[in-house]
Amino acid sequence: QAAMAIYHAQRLSAVQRNLARKNEELARLRRASLVISSRLGLKETLETILQMAMEVTGARYGIFRLLDKSGQFLVSHAVAGEQLVRPLVEALPVNASSVMSWVARTRQTALIPDLREPPWSEIYYPLDSELEMRSELAVPLINASGRLEGVLNLESPEVAAFSEEDSHLLQTFAAYAVTAIQETRLLDALQEVAMRLLTQPHQEVLDRLVELACDLLNGAASVIWILEGEELVARAASAVHPRGDRVPLHRSLAGQAVLSSGAVASQDVRLDERFHRRELAREQGWTRALVVPLISADGAKPIGAFSIYSTGADPGRFAESEWDKKVLTVLAHYASLAVENAARQAALQLAQEQRAVAEAFAAIGDIAANLLHHLNNKVGAIP
């Protein structure tokens, strides 16, 4: 009975310690959620998440590396640790021989108890050339559309410093980091477009919107269609899609989005009969497609469509990701504003020209009446 009492007391003490740790982890996760919702800058948010991840896992050092636009390099955005002498924060090629590059290529978590053991000893790239690390934990940052955003990496000079629980917890922090990256990029894009709406012609705004769509959603090409009668005209297009291309309103992928006033997705445009550029899709390797309507400001009717095409072997990703639909719908709203604002400006300019012509004729009439009055006075004095 004494042995059982001791055993249960030890078990209870262990459970209480685990419970206290779980409560602390939940508190840190809630704090991370508040940091995301506070909408700080990207750098400050990543630094805060990195610091909290290090505290909850007991890591001594950490680094955030995000994938650049080319998709070829991992660029350092946040570094933390004590007594860092010469941190190696230069851009790291994805194809390089390193743990973080391996995580980026395979999109798998790396839990390494001892960096001196193969195969990790052969590909380990030190965080600081003056410090020796023995264990490492790295997780990929993958957004809702399946795009790799970067890698979150933690290191420690102790052997087997990280556990499976730490791995799961770090993946949760990585998800928060992905949310911060997506929201920050979207907000920056919307601020840029809002300024362009006030200062640039609508065609330049539309051209920039298709570029932003490809950047935010990892798309290979994007097109903005404007409704003209029973056809849709490609008013702005990225990549190799021809601008000015016309497709019928009925029996087309973009037309279906206009007619249904809702988002339409295709798993493979190379085989979809609704897509009128199947040869181009096969040539460029486009597979997935997402199309949303351009709705007028008063919500009365669609005035066009916004489509994006992507490559890869992930069919149905656009259909599954609500984030992609949300982002493209927001960009489509700004495209509608640009088109309608251009129409209003054209109508205003026409009205101003008509008013100027009317005022010119009125001024000419006044001058003519005045001249006739003076001539009548002169002629009347002749008799």
Number of C-alpha atoms within 10 A of each C-alpha: 6 7 8 9 10 11 12 12 12 12 12 12 12 12 12 12 12 12 12 12 13 13 12 13 18 13 12 18 20 12 15 21 17 11 18 23 12 10 14 13 12 19 13 14 22 26 19 18 25 26 20 20 27 22 13 17 19 15 24 19 23 23 25 26 24 24 22 14 11 7 13 14 21 25 18 19 15 22 21 18 16 7 12 15 10 11 17 15 17 11 15 21 17 19 12 15 15 19 24 29 23 19 21 28 14 11 17 13 22 19 19 21 19 19 22 15 11 10 10 18 14 13 16 18 17 15 21 16 13 12 13 14 21 18 21 27 27 27 25 29 30 19 20 18 19 14 14 19 22 30 25 28 28 27 26 23 17 16 15 16 21 21 14 10 10 19 18 13 18 26 19 15 23 27 17 21 29 21 19 24 21 19 17 18 16 18 12 11 18 17 11 14 22 15 11 17 19 12 10 12 14 20 15 13 24 26 18 19 28 26 20 21 27 20 15 17 23 19 21 22 23 27 30 29 29 25 21 13 9 10 18 25 21 21 20 25 25 20 14 11 17 13 16 14 16 17 22 17 21 15 13 18 25 30 26 20 24 29 14 12 18 16 21 21 23 22 18 23 25 22 14 15 12 18 19 18 16 17 13 14 21 14 10 17 17 23 23 26 26 26 29 31 31 31 23 17 15 6 8 8 14 21 20 31 31 31 25 26 26 26 18 11 11 14 16 17 21 26 18 13 14 12 15 20 20 13 17 26 21 16 24 26 18 22 31 25 19 24 22 16 17 16 13 12 12 12 12 12 12 12 12 12 12 12 12 12 12 12 12 12 12 12 12 12 12 12 12 12 12 12 12 12 12 12 11 11 11 10 10 9 7 6 4
